[in-house]
Structures are given as C-alpha cells and as structure tokens.
Amino acid sequence: MTLYFSNDYSRGAHPKVIEKIVQTNMQLECGYGFDSYCSSAKYKIKKSCGKRDAEVYFLVGGTQTNATVIRSILKQYEGVIAPDTGHISTHEAGIIEVGGHKVIELTNYEGKIRAIDVKNYIDNYNKDEIKMHMVTPGMVYITFPTEYGTLYSKNELEELYDVCKENNIPLYVDGARLGYGLVAKECDMTFNEFSNLCDIFYIGGTKVGALCGEAVVFSNKIYVPDNFPTLIKQMGGLLAKGRLLGVQFDALFTDDLYFEISRNAIKMANRLKRSLKSKNYKFFIDSATNQQFIILENKKIKELQKFINFSIWENYNDDNSVIRLVTDWSTTEEDIDKVIKLF
C-alpha cells in the first residue's frame, strides 16, 4: 500500500464536511452563493477573524482566487510584487501574466520577502526617470505559510504592511494553508491580529479539510472591486451550486473545526520531524508547519518512491535532492510510524 505524503489534498474532505453536505442535500436553496449556508459561513468567518464589517466571497480553487483578486485590483499597467518562490511565480501556469499583469519577483529568504526589499524596489521605481516605460508596482503578494512551510512573524508582517500602506498599495495574502500556519506553535499572531495586518487574504479550504473551495476576505473594504461576483464568474470561479462552498465553510467554521483539524497536521509533522532528526537526517529548511523538506541521497529517494508518494522539490547537489513530505488534517500517527520505518 502506497503512503501519500505528496500534498495535503489527497483525501476527499473531513467527515463532518461530508456529513453536512449529505444532510443538506435535498434542501432547496438559491444559487450562485445567495443561499443560507453561504450567509451563515460568511458570518462565522467574520466573527472568527474579528472583522465583522469585512466582505467575504467563495471561489472554487486557489488559482482562480489568486487570478481573480489580482486581476480585479490591478490597473492594466500595474504588476504584483511577489517572492520568486511564490505560488503565482512558480506553480500557477502563468495565469497572472495571461491576465496581462507582470509578476515582479523579489529574492526570497526562506520563502519570504523582506519589507526593506519591497520598499527599495518601490523607491527605486519612483525615482526612475524613465518609469513610464516600466511596470508599476500595484500590489504585494505573499503566502502564509510560505511554499517552504515558513511563517512571517508578527513584526515582519507589520513592517511589510507598513510599506504597503505608505505606498497606497494593498497587501494580499495567499492563505491556501492558512489554518496550518496560524496553529503552528511558532506563529506569534492570533487570527484577529493576522487579519489586521493585510488588506485581503483567502482562507484555504481545499488543503484544509474541504472538498474544494477558498474564502476570500477583504479585511480592508476599500479594496473590494465593483461587481466582484461578475469578475469571479468571468474567471471561472463561480459555482451555480454555490451552496456547496457555503455548506463546507459553514461546517469548517463551526466549533473551531478548521483550526482543530489544522492542529493535527502540525502535530503529525512535528512527530515526523523529531523521528527523522533522531535518525540524523538533514533538513533543508526549518519548517514550522505541515511541509517538511529533507535532503536525501538520490539512491535513497528511488527506494522510498516504491512505497511513499512524495515530491522531489529541488536538486541539492549531484548526489542528493530535497524531497517534500506533507502532512494534513487526516494524517494519523500510524501513517507517520510507517514512513519512519521506511527511512
């Protein structure tokens, strides 16, 4: 039997989510997100993040979410600043560029970008005498957690947000794995504090217990685009049966389920990390969340691939590569123990 550690969406959905879908299946509801469950989920999300006046929208997936939010806010001559390891920079098939906007890549440091680098880039742009020939920085995009499982500290996020506010551009946070980041013991922010340190973010459902779906939260309402639901539809992110997304997020934000199941992923990742470190395996980066990156000999990788499904993240040197093992809301101690025995 193959063990799946390649991503955090290999299984369908948390049983309570499926149960809620089945329970509500025969109820008649309005379409396109105007149902009672979307309304209830929006209320619970706003209460959870402490933003009662926020605007919340549901979309089907992360790529549609990033493309829709970024395209709807940027003017046609503007681009989005992002780390060179960011999801829109690497793994979204150029959807931002297809939409007519440049991804302005800055060097990452453990998956993060620094406020001083963003400030310097914008300052240099503003001082450039031929900036009319250049793409204007119109937004900053980051992920939390990052693609390397690392976290921005509260201070780092404050500094980044201050730069954005000084330059009147929004800070947008891709939260595909937001739950895993906020419950990590290294995270020094509450959900409320996090939501006050960015203008827009999305809560990932696909990777945190839902069948599909993401919830976009405009914590700063000045950035809500006109006719945003129409733009969502243009980008293929709007479901006629919008209730499917509402029901799932309503379940996830009932009785703190979203964060409860996120804690399981962190617990299992830490169990994996401790055990592999005790066997003297070397980690590529110190990830605080559910993505763990281990340096292995290529020969060892081929042996493990017979039994474990995982990602080869990058080449380390001629003889070694970095692999990624990902835990999720459904990972069990038994799963971890089986992996450890194979190493």
matplotlib code that plots the C-alpha trace (Angstrom):
import matplotlib.pyplot as plt

x = [0.0, 1.4, 1.7, 0.6, 2.7, 2.9, 0.3, -2.5, -5.5, -5.2, -8.2, -11.7, -12.9, -13.3, -16.2, -18.1, -17.9, -19.3, -21.9, -23.1, -23.3, -25.4, -27.7, -28.4, -28.5, -32.3, -32.9, -33.9, -31.5, -30.8, -27.8, -24.6, -23.8, -27.1, -28.0, -28.5, -25.3, -23.0, -24.6, -24.0, -20.4, -19.6, -20.9, -18.9, -15.7, -16.0, -16.6, -13.6, -11.2, -12.7, -13.7, -17.5, -17.5, -15.3, -16.5, -16.3, -16.6, -16.3, -14.4, -13.7, -9.9, -6.7, -5.6, -8.9, -8.8, -5.3, -6.0, -9.4, -8.3, -5.1, -6.7, -9.7, -7.5, -4.5, -4.7, -3.6, -0.2, 0.5, 2.2, 2.3, 5.4, 5.9, 8.7, 10.4, 9.2, 5.6, 2.8, 1.9, 5.6, 6.0, 3.0, 0.1, 0.9, 1.5, -2.2, -1.3, 0.7, -2.0, -4.3, -2.0, -0.1, 3.6, 4.7, 7.6, 9.8, 11.9, 14.5, 13.1, 14.6, 13.3, 10.2, 9.6, 10.3, 11.6, 9.9, 13.2, 13.4, 9.9, 10.5, 13.7, 12.1, 9.2, 11.5, 13.8, 10.8, 9.5, 13.0, 13.5, 13.3, 12.0, 9.5, 6.9, 8.4, 8.2, 5.5, 4.2, 4.1, 0.5, 0.2, 2.3, 1.5, 2.8, 1.8, 1.2, 2.6, 5.2, 5.9, 8.7, 6.4, 7.9, 6.0, 6.1, 6.4, 4.0, 6.8, 7.8, 4.1, 3.7, 6.8, 5.6, 2.1, 3.6, 5.5, 2.3, 0.3, 3.0, 2.7, -1.1, -1.0, -2.7, -1.1, -2.7, -2.0, -2.5, -3.8, -4.1, -2.7, -3.7, -5.0, -1.7, 0.2, -2.0, -2.0, 1.8, 3.4, 5.9, 3.1, 3.0, -0.3, -3.9, -6.3, -7.6, -4.1, -3.3, -6.5, -5.5, -2.1, -3.2, -5.9, -7.1, -6.5, -8.0, -8.8, -7.8, -10.4, -9.1, -5.9, -7.6, -10.5, -12.8, -13.6, -12.8, -13.2, -11.5, -12.9, -11.6, -11.8, -11.5, -10.5, -10.0, -13.2, -11.7, -10.2, -13.4, -13.8, -17.0, -19.1, -16.7, -19.1, -19.2, -15.4, -15.4, -17.8, -15.6, -12.6, -14.5, -14.6, -18.3, -20.4, -24.1, -24.5, -22.7, -24.2, -21.5, -18.9, -21.1, -22.0, -18.4, -17.1, -20.1, -19.0, -15.4, -16.1, -18.5, -17.0, -13.5, -13.2, -11.0, -8.3, -8.8, -8.1, -5.2, -3.5, -3.5, -1.3, 1.2, 1.2, 2.0, 4.6, 6.4, 6.3, 7.8, 10.5, 11.6, 11.8, 13.8, 16.2, 16.8, 17.9, 20.3, 18.5, 19.3, 16.5, 16.8, 14.9, 13.3, 9.6, 7.2, 4.2, 2.9, 5.5, 8.8, 11.9, 14.5, 17.9, 18.3, 20.7, 19.2, 19.6, 17.6, 14.9, 14.3, 14.0, 11.4, 9.4, 8.4, 6.4, 5.8, 4.2, 6.1, 7.5, 11.1, 11.3, 14.7, 18.2, 20.7, 23.9, 25.0, 24.2, 21.4, 18.0, 15.4, 12.1, 8.9, 6.7, 3.3, 1.0, -2.6, -5.8, -6.3, -2.7, -2.5, 0.2, 0.1, 0.9, 3.9, 5.2, 5.0, 7.0, 9.6, 10.2, 10.9, 13.7]
y = [0.0, 3.4, 6.1, 9.5, 12.4, 14.4, 17.0, 18.0, 17.3, 13.6, 12.6, 14.0, 16.0, 15.9, 13.6, 16.5, 18.4, 15.4, 14.8, 18.4, 18.1, 14.9, 16.4, 19.5, 17.7, 17.8, 21.3, 23.9, 26.9, 29.9, 29.6, 31.5, 32.0, 33.6, 30.6, 30.5, 28.4, 30.9, 33.6, 31.6, 30.7, 34.4, 35.4, 32.7, 33.6, 37.3, 36.5, 34.2, 36.7, 39.7, 41.6, 42.0, 44.5, 42.5, 41.3, 37.5, 35.7, 32.0, 30.7, 27.2, 27.0, 28.7, 29.6, 31.1, 33.0, 34.5, 35.3, 36.9, 39.0, 40.3, 41.0, 42.8, 45.2, 46.0, 48.6, 47.4, 49.0, 47.6, 44.4, 42.5, 42.1, 38.6, 36.3, 34.4, 31.2, 32.4, 30.3, 32.8, 33.0, 29.2, 26.9, 28.6, 28.2, 31.9, 32.8, 36.3, 37.1, 35.6, 38.2, 40.9, 41.6, 41.1, 39.2, 41.3, 38.8, 39.6, 37.3, 35.1, 34.4, 31.0, 31.6, 35.2, 38.6, 41.4, 44.8, 46.6, 44.9, 45.9, 49.4, 49.7, 48.3, 50.8, 53.7, 52.9, 52.7, 56.1, 57.7, 56.3, 59.0, 56.5, 54.8, 55.5, 52.5, 50.2, 48.1, 50.0, 48.0, 48.0, 45.2, 42.9, 39.2, 36.8, 33.3, 32.3, 29.8, 30.1, 27.4, 26.3, 26.0, 29.0, 31.8, 35.6, 36.8, 39.5, 42.0, 41.0, 41.3, 44.6, 46.0, 44.7, 46.1, 49.5, 49.7, 48.9, 51.5, 54.1, 53.5, 53.1, 49.6, 46.5, 43.6, 40.3, 37.1, 33.7, 31.5, 28.2, 26.6, 29.4, 27.1, 25.2, 28.5, 30.0, 27.0, 26.3, 26.9, 29.3, 31.6, 34.7, 36.0, 35.4, 35.1, 38.6, 40.1, 38.5, 39.9, 43.4, 43.2, 42.7, 44.2, 40.9, 37.3, 34.0, 31.1, 27.8, 25.1, 22.7, 21.9, 22.1, 19.7, 20.8, 19.0, 22.3, 26.0, 29.1, 32.0, 35.5, 38.0, 41.7, 42.9, 46.4, 47.2, 50.0, 47.3, 45.5, 45.8, 46.9, 43.9, 41.4, 38.5, 39.2, 39.1, 35.8, 34.4, 35.7, 33.9, 30.6, 30.7, 31.0, 27.9, 27.8, 25.5, 27.9, 26.2, 23.5, 26.0, 27.6, 24.3, 23.3, 26.5, 26.6, 23.2, 24.2, 27.3, 25.6, 24.7, 25.8, 22.7, 24.5, 25.1, 21.9, 19.7, 22.0, 21.2, 17.5, 18.3, 20.2, 17.5, 14.8, 17.0, 17.5, 13.8, 13.2, 15.8, 14.6, 11.0, 11.7, 14.1, 11.3, 9.2, 12.0, 13.0, 16.5, 19.0, 21.6, 24.3, 24.5, 24.5, 25.2, 23.8, 20.7, 20.8, 19.1, 19.3, 16.6, 16.2, 12.6, 10.7, 10.1, 6.3, 6.5, 8.5, 5.8, 3.2, 5.3, 6.0, 2.4, 2.9, 6.6, 9.2, 12.5, 15.4, 15.9, 19.6, 20.6, 19.4, 19.8, 18.6, 15.9, 13.1, 14.5, 16.1, 17.8, 15.9, 17.3, 15.3, 16.9, 16.0, 17.1, 17.2, 13.4, 12.1, 9.6, 8.5, 5.1, 6.8, 8.6, 5.5, 3.6, 6.3, 6.4, 2.7, 3.0, 5.6]
z = [0.0, -1.0, 1.7, 0.4, 1.6, -1.7, -0.8, 1.7, -0.6, -1.5, 0.6, -0.1, 2.9, 6.6, 7.7, 9.3, 6.0, 4.1, 6.7, 6.4, 2.6, 2.8, 5.5, 3.4, 0.0, -0.6, 0.7, -1.8, -1.9, -4.1, -6.5, -7.0, -3.3, -2.3, -0.2, 3.6, 4.1, 2.4, 4.5, 7.7, 6.7, 6.0, 9.4, 11.1, 9.2, 10.0, 13.7, 13.8, 12.3, 14.3, 11.1, 11.4, 8.5, 6.1, 2.7, 2.1, -1.2, -2.1, -5.1, -6.3, -6.1, -5.3, -8.8, -9.7, -6.4, -7.0, -10.6, -9.8, -6.9, -8.6, -11.9, -10.3, -8.3, -10.6, -13.3, -16.8, -16.4, -12.9, -11.7, -8.4, -6.2, -5.0, -3.8, -6.5, -4.8, -4.5, -5.9, -8.6, -9.5, -10.0, -9.9, -11.4, -15.1, -15.7, -15.0, -13.7, -16.9, -19.1, -17.4, -18.6, -15.3, -14.6, -11.5, -10.2, -8.4, -5.4, -3.9, -1.2, 2.2, 3.4, 1.2, 2.5, 1.2, 3.3, 3.9, 3.1, -0.3, -1.2, 0.0, -2.0, -5.1, -5.0, -4.1, -7.0, -9.3, -8.2, -8.6, -12.1, -14.8, -17.4, -15.2, -17.8, -19.7, -16.7, -14.9, -11.9, -8.6, -7.7, -5.1, -2.8, -2.7, -0.1, 1.1, 4.7, 5.3, 2.5, -0.1, 2.3, 5.3, 6.9, 8.7, 8.7, 12.3, 13.5, 13.3, 9.8, 8.7, 10.4, 8.6, 5.2, 5.8, 6.8, 3.5, 1.6, 3.4, 2.9, -0.8, -1.0, -2.4, -1.0, 0.8, -0.4, 1.5, -0.2, 2.6, 0.9, 4.1, 6.4, 9.1, 9.3, 9.7, 12.4, 14.7, 14.5, 17.9, 16.2, 15.0, 17.2, 15.9, 16.5, 13.6, 14.6, 14.6, 11.2, 9.6, 10.8, 9.1, 5.5, 3.2, 1.5, 2.3, 1.5, 3.7, 2.1, 2.1, -0.5, 1.5, 5.0, 5.0, 2.3, -1.0, -2.8, -2.3, -0.9, 1.0, 0.1, 2.9, 2.1, 5.6, 4.2, 2.3, 0.3, -2.0, -2.8, -6.6, -8.2, -9.4, -7.9, -8.3, -12.0, -12.1, -10.3, -12.9, -15.8, -14.2, -13.9, -10.1, -9.5, -8.9, -9.8, -6.8, -4.6, -1.6, -2.0, -0.9, 1.8, 3.4, 3.6, 5.1, 7.5, 8.8, 8.9, 11.0, 13.4, 16.8, 15.6, 13.3, 10.8, 13.4, 15.3, 12.2, 11.3, 14.6, 13.7, 10.6, 12.7, 15.4, 12.8, 11.0, 14.3, 15.1, 11.7, 12.2, 15.6, 14.4, 11.3, 13.2, 15.7, 12.8, 11.8, 8.6, 7.4, 6.8, 4.0, 5.9, 9.4, 8.6, 11.4, 9.5, 7.7, 4.9, 5.7, 3.4, 3.8, 2.0, 0.7, -1.4, -4.9, -4.4, -1.2, -2.9, -5.5, -2.8, -0.9, -4.0, -4.2, -1.0, -0.5, -2.7, -2.2, -4.2, -5.2, -4.5, -5.9, -6.7, -3.8, -5.4, -7.8, -5.4, -3.3, -3.7, -1.5, -1.0, 0.5, 2.8, 3.6, 6.4, 6.6, 8.7, 8.2, 8.8, 11.6, 13.9, 12.2, 8.9, 10.4, 12.0, 8.7, 7.0, 9.7, 9.4, 5.7, 6.2]

ax = plt.figure().add_subplot(projection="3d")
ax.plot(x, y, z, "-o")
ax.set_aspect("equal")
plt.show()
